[in-house]
Amino acid sequence: MNNLLKNTVWMSLSHLLSRGGLVVCGILISKYFNAIEFANYSYLILTVTTVAIYSAVGIGVTTTKFYANLKNDNDSPIILLGIISFVYAIIGSLIFLNFSHLIIPSSITVNFAVLGFIILFMAIDIYASNGLIGLEKYKNLFYGSFAALSINVIAVFYSIFKTDIYYAFLGLLLSIAIQTLLNFLFLFKSIRKDKFIDNLIFKRSHFSKIGRTVGPMVLVSLFAASGTWIVGKSIISHSINGLNDFATFSIGLQWYSLALFIPTMLSKVLLPALIKGDLTKNTLKYNCLGIMLFCIFLAYFSYLIYPFIVDFYGLNYSITSFYIPAFFIIAGLNACCNILGNKIISSNKELIWFWIVFLSFLTLNICCILFDGLGANLAILALGLSNVSMILMIFIYFIIEKKNHQ
């Protein structure tokens, strides 16, 4: 338990610097740039993140699983998996560059080459960072995140000083590139040389091992990554206020990301322990209960400080008193889904998890079609119902599993 606590602390610090840094940068841009520029920035960040996850083709969780079992597996396909991640990262960034005119609205002026390289490094880093998570090298992750945050924040302040958002994207590119390089250096340093040499020879069994896990997780990653992007695209395309409503939605996502800070970090720490069988069901139950209570508290607190929030962002954004509290509740549901989903994945039930994610993704798309005129409020309805449907399906699965083992 002491080791789990130590890992949680280091993962917390790493996630705070990595993801929390991006949120803070977004808040600064929303404060010092106008609503349209902030909406454009948020849409581009959301797009490149989504495409990067597409390019990783479900390799993240698969990488964690293989590295977590590396000590007990003398025939691990970690090297082959790394090569596959490189190839798909390159393919994903090239596809984006070729079809960027269909993805990015013509009203947004941006250097597509910079976005392409951001996607490339983001996708490659998914392998390196998840490898370190599997090895439980959370302190090393912290070092990479600290370097990335430092570069990113400097770039954002310089962008504000120059009143040119282009420098923020350049800083983001440099920060992700440095983080990726450091994570790979730490990863290679953490692997024993004999393990590296043993797994350097490719075997037919390596392809089948990867395929059994990556197969379902490819589509899971696509569905999970697409949700917020589809909601955002629907708001831009069908809302009366277009980019202004998307800017409000982006502010909701900022607080949503902040609420997910501790749960996401906890989920990543728990996965290797689940794979090794070190955790009980009660541990998961209490973690989910604690996370949900924490998010309810945040929702209530954000409701109380609503006047301060409106004053901070300004009158350019249509933020109602219930908007940010709703995102906190949705974040709690999503966090519980991810933790319980990791339990399903660790039991080698990736196909079950695929169907749960697919049906919740279908729910989200149906909401976007039926309620496309709600503007920024569409996000609350679509994300909320999709997460509610997911957690209900997870509970049904666990009930069936319990009955089958009685």
Buried (B, 14 or more C-beta within 10 A) or exposed (E): EEEBEBBBBBBBBBBBBBBBBBBBBBBBBBEBBEBBBBBBBBBBBBBBBBBBBBBBBBBBBBBBBBBBBBEEBEEBBBBBBBEBBEEBBBEBBBBBBEEBEEBBBEEBEBEBEBBBBBBBBBBBBBBBBBBBBBBBBBBBBBBBBBBBBBBBBBBBBBBBEEEEBEBBBBBBBBBBBBBBBBBBBBBEEBBEEEBEEBBEEEEEEBBEBBEBBBBBBBBBBBBBBBBBBBBBBBBBEBBEBBBBBBBBBBBBBBBBBBBBBBBBBBBBBBBBBBBBEEBEEEBBEEBBEEBBEBBBEBBEEBBEEBEEBBEBBEEBBBBEEBBBBBBBBBBBBBBBBBBBBBBBBBBEBBBBBBBBBBBBBEBBBEBBEEBBEBBBBBBBBBBBBBBBBBBEBBEEBBEEBEEEEE
